[in-house]
């Protein structure tokens, strides 16, 4: 029986979410920027969705900016805050961790190469966590923005965001966190986190692809990076995608309501995978923090194995997994995240990420453990024969 074990890449659309979206694909198809009744109904739906997401995040509705997804939210947060700080106070120093998603990492490099910023990578420990004391020592008077991922998409490590945000707030530096993996698994109330900017993406919590949101704390300077119309307080031009926004709001409400039960179930399955792989596959090593990690993420490096070959073999057996970020699958280069942990490049090529979700069963996990054990043994024997 085929089994999907790549929920960190994307989640299936919840049927109840689809039902909420359909009317805005059919009858209520108006443009929210139009003044007639069709436009007014669409605008009402967008603003209701904004209020519902704000309620889940514990913020004001006007602090929620709709985007096309997590990558755009990350771009708007980092580039928008950096350019605003450069313009308003001459700040040209950007701090990120070396284990960020490419939406942050590549944007930060672009700021350095094209806009005159100095990019500095924060140190991380062998699990990929940033220490608040290290952050404190790296902040300068001309630091424009800080961005540190909440729950790492590749290795599952969870950063101590409230403590890190406290450090940034001491120095009055805008602090952003990519929280795309967090919604079903971690606390995302923004007052608890103490942050200025937070990115979420609907398809990570059983909503539709192509829509996300950025929390922007009131008063946080942010420069628009997509211009045109005056939508989203002038920060994100473009006609609202009403059905996707409505779907995201409903999926977010479900994720918040089921947070504890989801996380408990994910953790049970995750720990079974971790225990099974470590006990049955010699040379398999857990990556990321053993305890402070996302409840659905089991990630490994496997000695003597090419990660992409392992993925292809598992796919033939009916199991969908990843070799880290879904954005990097198929890349023959070792993961930047694993290299940042100090891992040997050759070992880093043997990465495997297994992520569970609401539809994952214990039987699927048991069968996966049997198959991955046999598959690794077969791939290793083939390498030995070739040598």
Secondary structure, 3 states (H helix, E strand, C coil): CCEECECCCCCCCCHHHHHHHHCCCCCCCCCCCCCCHHHHHHHHHHHHHHHHHHHHHCCCHHHEEEECCHHHHHHHHHHHHHHHHHHHHCCCEEEEECCCCHHHHHHHHHHHHHHCCEEEEECCCCCCCCCHHHHHHHCCCCEEEEECCCECCCCCEECCHHHHHHHHHHCCCEEEEECCCCCCCCCCCHHHHCCCEEEEEHHHCCCCCCCEEEEECCCCCCCCCCCCCCCHHHCCCCCCCHHHHHHHHHHHHHHHHCHHHHHHHHHHHHHHHHHHHHHHCCCEEECCCCCCECCCEEEEEECCCCHHHHHHHHHHCCEECECCCCCCCCCCCCCHHHHHCCCCHHHHCCEEEEECCCCCCHHHHHHHHHHHHHHHHHHHHHHHHHC
